[in-house]
């Protein structure tokens, strides 16, 4: 197994453990066993559980950014359409990426440093909102509404039915493209 494939195997194993048992059950030993590697093989890539969790958060952030980039490319990489791409990425994320992030919440809450990849994403995203056709304020409202819906879904507390989400997504799509006065 190459170093890169070993690293991916460790991250796959860590993701499975977090999804199935929660972040509290993730240890370097458990990741090594699940990945079929020695603990030394895991330690080569990740010296601590926190470094493994950080890499897992970065991997999930990268996967979401990949969905966002794909949607942006389909829209011609037009900065004015970035909200439409964001809407598409957020509404397809659970189906395409799974829901491991919910299992990470306790670890993220107890160690805010693990949130750095997500902070970096949002810092960049919000800095780009002024390029949208609807302006920064409206773009921020759309972003926050989408992320709020996603968070409620992720936590399993959303009172919204599928048809409600579709209706709201249509309203948000209009807000992403038509400036309100």
Beta strands, then each sheet from edge to edge (+ up, - down):
end
